[in-house]
Each structure stands twice: as structure tokens, then as C-alpha cells.
Amino acid sequence: MAANRFEQVDEPQPDAITLSLSAGDGETHGQIACPAELAGGHLVNDFLSDPMPPVEAFRAAVRLANEIRAPIVVADPQGLWQDDWGVLYREAD
């Protein structure tokens, strides 16, 4: 079975759910950002989750993406992506 592919970006995107991974103070965490207009009326305002463990954030982003039928992009400046989640790639300019 082919691995899922996720585009790596430098900042949240207006047309996708953005999973942001970061580390600091000895902890790693993920956050999910979803633009309101992407949610097709499910959200009144743009959504930004509280920080959570990276695996939990990844799973929540996938659930949300499946629910509202939206793409996921990943902001991962520190290289925290886990290979078992799928393939992280960068779009060619």
C-alpha cells in the first residue's frame, strides 16, 4: 500500500488544514490550524488548536481533514515528522 503524502510548507496555508510541529522546553507538540472558509460553514472563525502531543495532533488533523474533505499541509521547521505517518515532501517552485 502506498504511503500518504503530505506537503511541507513554511507557514499556515489559507486553502488547507495546517499541522504545525515544534519543540521547546524539552517537549514536542503539534497544533492544528483550519481557516473558517475551508470548513464549509462548520466554523465561524479560523480555528487554532491548543498544543498537544505530535501523534495526537496528526491524528486529529487527519480526522478533521476527512470530515470536511480538506487537504493537510505540514509546517515542520525542526524536522519532527515521523516517517510512519507518511511521506513529507516539498512542492517544487
C-alpha positions in Angstrom: 0.0 0.0 0.0 1.3 3.4 -0.9 2.2 5.8 1.9 0.2 9.0 2.3 1.9 12.1 1.1 1.9 15.5 2.9 3.2 18.8 1.5 5.7 20.6 3.8 5.1 24.3 4.0 6.8 27.2 5.9 3.6 28.8 7.2 -0.2 28.1 7.5 -2.0 27.9 4.2 -5.4 29.5 3.5 -6.6 26.5 1.5 -5.6 23.6 3.7 -5.5 22.4 7.3 -2.0 23.1 8.6 -0.4 20.7 11.1 2.5 22.6 12.8 5.1 20.6 14.7 7.6 22.2 17.1 9.8 21.6 20.0 10.8 23.7 23.0 11.4 23.4 26.7 12.2 19.7 26.3 8.8 18.9 24.8 7.5 18.4 21.3 4.0 19.3 20.3 1.7 19.8 17.4 -1.0 22.4 16.6 -3.8 22.4 14.0 -4.9 25.5 12.1 -8.0 25.5 9.9 -9.3 28.5 8.1 -13.0 29.0 8.6 -13.8 29.3 4.9 -12.3 25.9 4.3 -14.7 24.3 6.8 -17.8 24.9 4.6 -19.8 26.6 7.3 -18.7 24.3 10.2 -16.6 27.1 11.7 -17.5 30.8 12.2 -13.9 31.8 12.9 -10.5 30.4 11.9 -9.5 27.6 14.3 -6.2 27.1 16.1 -5.9 24.1 18.4 -4.1 24.1 21.8 -0.7 22.5 21.6 -0.9 18.7 22.0 1.4 15.7 21.6 2.5 15.3 18.0 0.8 12.0 17.3 -2.4 13.2 18.8 -2.2 16.4 16.6 -1.5 14.3 13.5 -4.5 12.0 14.2 -6.8 15.0 14.9 -5.7 16.7 11.7 -6.4 13.6 9.6 -9.9 13.2 11.3 -10.7 16.8 10.6 -9.5 16.6 7.0 -11.6 13.5 6.4 -14.7 15.2 8.0 -14.5 18.4 6.0 -12.8 16.9 2.9 -9.8 19.2 3.0 -6.1 18.8 2.3 -3.5 18.7 5.1 -0.1 20.5 4.8 2.7 20.3 7.4 4.9 23.1 8.9 7.9 21.3 10.4 10.9 23.6 10.6 12.6 21.4 13.2 12.3 18.0 11.4 10.0 16.3 13.9 7.9 14.5 11.2 7.6 10.7 11.9 8.1 8.5 8.8 5.3 6.1 9.8 2.8 9.0 9.3 3.6 9.1 5.6 5.9 10.9 3.1 6.6 14.5 3.7 7.6 16.4 0.5 8.2 20.0 -0.6 6.5 21.3 -3.7 8.9 22.4 -6.4 9.0 26.1 -7.1 
